Amino acid sequence: MNQESKSNLDFNSDELERYSRHILLPEIGENGQKKLKDSSVLCVGCGGLASPLLIYLAAAGIGKIGIVDSDFVEKSNLQRQIIHSTSSIGQAKTSSAKSRIREINPNCNVETFNTCLTSENALEIIKQFDLICDCTDNFEARYLINDAGSILNKPIIFGAISKFEGQVTVFNLNKNSPNFRDLIPEAPPESLLPSCSQIGVMGILPGLIGLIQATETIKIITSIGEPLDGRLLVIDSLGMKFKELRLARDKERKNPKKLINNIDFCEGIDSDENEIISISVEELMYLLEKNPTKILLIDVRTKEEYEMQSINGSTLIPLDQISNKEEINKLKQISLDKRLYIHCKSGKRSKKAILLLKKHGIDAINIIGGIDAWKTKNCESQ
């Protein structure tokens, strides 16, 4: 069988034309392109990092792409999450991304998981894919992806951003490779880890980091070049400086045998969390409609977040001020004949606020999922 006949068996005419510039590269060629076509990549997160990553993996001809995310597209996302568009606002991010990928390359099989990755579903989802791209923005998810990847022996292409700085590396490529727990053995307190929605991020930065993640993914699948295994690439976009740090595996560290609950990964919510009473946004909506005068709804996000979007009638007291003596006295006064409910963006800061208030003798109820869940419910009802 000649080479041309073999190509026709491996690729259809559309693929041969579409991937011709890859096939021309001796380092990739037809065999490398076939590896891309036969591969499967899971992207956890569908925001700024995932946007360029998914676009270029689709264009490169990855055969199966999985996307995990439970969020919906917001206007504030569009400054950096370029896989989504203005017409996508209100849509599930997974659906929006899938539509865009299909426009770029209809040969890609896209599987979406419109859910959060949890200790209950992580192994089941991740085992279906060859590689995992960590495009998340929180420590719970990063440790969960890391541990699931270690259990299943899956390589992880890691990316992270903050303001003007980004990091990229490859974890778990082989048995001697470092992983996220070698980089950060334990998560710092959540109060020291503000999100992009709290401190902002330069829109170009996740594009740069996501592109490097895509590059590493293609290199690993096609077995070319030198992956960032044991090397942490740190990028300062303001100074346009690239720095490489060596990262070694801790020989004393043992791989986990099973996953633990997400919340147990991070500091800040202790065993008292079991004492917190929580209600859903549906229950809150019902209570606000039935008897709003008996409810005091406190928003513990930042002033900037509150000004961008808030729940009607809520009062802003940022988490870093919640233990302030003046605020405590204010809360005691205004909640005398009302039931106190606390919410934040997703439900983490509100739990911390409730535990802090409990120390001052103030009882409050947590809103599960925070304003994210509130927005989701409103989108569903429209």
Backbone hydrogen bonds, N-H to C=O, Kabsch-Sander energy under -0.5 kcal/mol:
donor,donor_aa,acceptor,acceptor_aa,energy
6,K,2,N,-2.1
7,S,3,Q,-2.2
8,N,4,E,-1.9
9,L,5,S,-1.3
10,D,6,K,-1.7
11,F,7,S,-3.0
16,L,12,N,-2.4
17,E,13,S,-1.9
18,R,14,D,-2.8
19,Y,15,E,-2.9
20,S,17,E,-1.0
22,H,19,Y,-0.7
23,I,19,Y,-2.5
24,L,20,S,-1.7
25,L,22,H,-1.4
28,I,25,L,-1.1
29,G,22,H,-1.1
29,G,25,L,-1.9
32,G,28,I,-2.5
33,Q,29,G,-2.0
34,K,30,E,-2.2
35,K,31,N,-1.8
36,L,32,G,-1.9
37,K,33,Q,-2.2
38,D,34,K,-2.1
39,S,35,K,-0.6
39,S,36,L,-0.9
41,V,64,K,-2.5
42,L,131,L,-2.6
43,C,41,V,-0.5
43,C,66,G,-3.2
44,V,42,L,-0.6
44,V,133,C,-2.4
45,G,43,C,-0.7
45,G,68,V,-2.8
51,S,47,G,-1.8
53,L,49,L,-1.2
54,L,50,A,-3.4
55,I,51,S,-1.9
56,Y,52,P,-2.5
57,L,53,L,-2.3
58,A,54,L,-2.3
59,A,55,I,-2.1
60,A,56,Y,-1.9
61,G,57,L,-0.8
61,G,58,A,-1.0
62,I,57,L,-2.1
63,G,36,L,-2.0
64,K,39,S,-1.7
65,I,109,N,-2.8
66,G,41,V,-2.9
67,I,111,E,-2.1
68,V,43,C,-2.3
69,D,67,I,-0.5
69,D,113,F,-2.0
73,V,91,Q,-2.8
77,N,74,E,-1.3
78,L,74,E,-0.6
78,L,75,K,-1.1
79,Q,76,S,-0.5
80,R,77,N,-1.9
81,Q,77,N,-2.9
82,I,80,R,-1.6
84,H,81,Q,-1.8
88,S,85,S,-1.8
89,I,86,T,-1.3
90,G,73,V,-2.6
91,Q,88,S,-2.8
93,K,71,D,-2.4
96,S,92,A,-2.4
97,A,93,K,-2.7
98,K,94,T,-2.2
99,S,95,S,-2.2
100,R,96,S,-1.8
101,I,97,A,-2.6
102,R,98,K,-2.3
103,E,99,S,-1.5
104,I,100,R,-1.8
105,N,101,I,-3.2
108,C,105,N,-1.7
109,N,63,G,-2.6
110,V,108,C,-0.6
111,E,65,I,-2.7
111,E,109,N,-0.5
113,F,67,I,-2.9
115,T,113,F,-2.4
118,T,116,C,-0.5
122,A,118,T,-2.3
125,I,121,N,-2.3
126,I,122,A,-2.9
127,K,123,L,-2.0
128,Q,125,I,-1.2
129,F,126,I,-2.0
130,D,40,S,-1.5
131,L,40,S,-1.4
132,I,155,P,-2.3
133,C,42,L,-3.3
134,D,132,I,-0.6
134,D,157,I,-2.1
135,C,44,V,-2.0
135,C,133,C,-1.0
142,R,138,N,-1.8
143,Y,139,F,-2.6
144,L,140,E,-2.1
145,I,141,A,-3.0
146,N,142,R,-2.4
147,D,143,Y,-2.8
148,A,144,L,-2.5
149,G,145,I,-2.7
150,S,146,N,-2.0
151,I,147,D,-2.4
152,L,148,A,-2.2
153,N,149,G,-0.7
154,K,149,G,-2.6
156,I,171,F,-2.6
157,I,132,I,-2.8
158,F,156,I,-0.7
158,F,169,T,-2.4
159,G,134,D,-1.3
160,A,167,Q,-2.0
162,S,165,E,-2.4
163,K,200,G,-0.9
164,F,162,S,-1.1
165,E,162,S,-2.6
166,G,235,I,-2.1
167,Q,160,A,-2.6
168,V,233,L,-1.9
169,T,158,F,-1.8
170,V,228,L,-2.2
171,F,156,I,-3.2
172,N,178,P,-2.0
177,S,174,N,-1.8
182,D,179,N,-1.8
183,L,179,N,-1.2
184,I,180,F,-3.1
187,A,265,F,-0.6
190,E,267,E,-0.5
192,L,189,P,-2.0
193,L,190,E,-2.0
198,Q,195,S,-1.3
199,I,195,S,-2.3
200,G,196,C,-2.5
202,M,163,K,-2.5
205,L,202,M,-1.2
207,G,203,G,-0.5
207,G,204,I,-0.5
208,L,204,I,-1.8
209,I,205,L,-2.4
210,G,206,P,-2.7
211,L,207,G,-1.9
212,I,208,L,-1.6
213,Q,209,I,-2.2
214,A,210,G,-2.2
215,T,211,L,-2.3
216,E,212,I,-2.5
217,T,213,Q,-2.1
218,I,214,A,-2.3
219,K,215,T,-2.3
220,I,216,E,-2.4
221,I,217,T,-2.3
222,T,218,I,-2.3
223,S,219,K,-0.9
224,I,219,K,-2.0
229,D,227,P,-1.6
230,G,170,V,-0.8
230,G,228,L,-0.6
231,R,228,L,-0.8
232,L,245,L,-3.2
233,L,168,V,-2.9
233,L,231,R,-0.6
234,V,232,L,-0.6
234,V,243,K,-3.5
235,I,166,G,-2.9
236,D,241,K,-2.8
237,S,164,F,-2.5
237,S,235,I,-0.7
240,M,236,D,-1.0
241,K,236,D,-2.0
243,K,234,V,-2.9
245,L,232,L,-2.6
247,L,230,G,-2.7
251,K,249,R,-0.8
253,R,250,D,-1.2
264,D,261,N,-1.7
265,F,262,N,-1.9
266,C,263,I,-0.7
269,I,266,C,-0.5
270,D,268,G,-0.6
273,E,270,D,-2.2
274,N,271,S,-1.5
275,E,272,D,-2.1
276,I,273,E,-1.9
277,I,364,A,-0.5
279,I,366,N,-2.5
284,L,280,S,-2.0
285,M,281,V,-2.7
286,Y,282,E,-1.9
287,L,283,E,-2.4
288,L,284,L,-2.8
289,E,285,M,-1.7
290,K,286,Y,-2.4
291,N,287,L,-2.8
294,K,291,N,-1.5
295,I,292,P,-1.5
296,L,339,R,-2.7
297,L,295,I,-0.5
298,I,296,L,-0.6
298,I,341,Y,-3.2
299,D,315,T,-3.2
300,V,298,I,-0.6
300,V,343,H,-2.3
306,Y,302,T,-2.4
307,E,303,K,-2.4
308,M,304,E,-1.3
309,Q,305,E,-1.9
314,S,311,I,-2.3
315,T,297,L,-2.9
317,I,299,D,-2.7
317,I,315,T,-0.5
319,L,300,V,-2.0
321,Q,318,P,-2.2
322,I,318,P,-0.5
322,I,319,L,-1.3
324,N,321,Q,-1.6
328,I,324,N,-2.7
329,N,325,K,-2.4
330,K,326,E,-2.1
331,L,327,E,-2.8
332,K,328,I,-2.3
333,Q,329,N,-1.8
334,I,330,K,-2.7
335,S,331,L,-1.5
336,L,333,Q,-1.1
338,K,335,S,-1.0
339,R,294,K,-2.8
341,Y,296,L,-3.0
342,I,365,I,-3.0
343,H,298,I,-2.5
351,K,347,G,-0.7
352,K,348,K,-1.7
353,A,349,R,-2.5
354,I,350,S,-2.2
355,L,351,K,-2.0
356,L,352,K,-2.1
357,L,353,A,-2.7
358,K,354,I,-2.1
359,K,355,L,-1.0
360,H,356,L,-0.5
360,H,357,L,-1.3
361,G,358,K,-1.6
362,I,357,L,-2.5
363,D,361,G,-0.5
365,I,340,L,-2.2
366,N,277,I,-2.9
367,I,342,I,-1.8
368,I,279,I,-2.8
368,I,366,N,-0.7
369,G,346,S,-0.6
370,G,367,I,-1.5
371,I,344,C,-2.7
372,D,345,K,-2.7
372,D,369,G,-0.7
373,A,369,G,-1.6
374,W,370,G,-1.7
375,K,371,I,-2.7
376,T,372,D,-2.2
377,K,373,A,-2.5
378,N,374,W,-2.1
379,C,375,K,-2.4
380,E,376,T,-2.2
381,S,377,K,-1.7
382,Q,378,N,-0.6
382,Q,379,C,-0.7
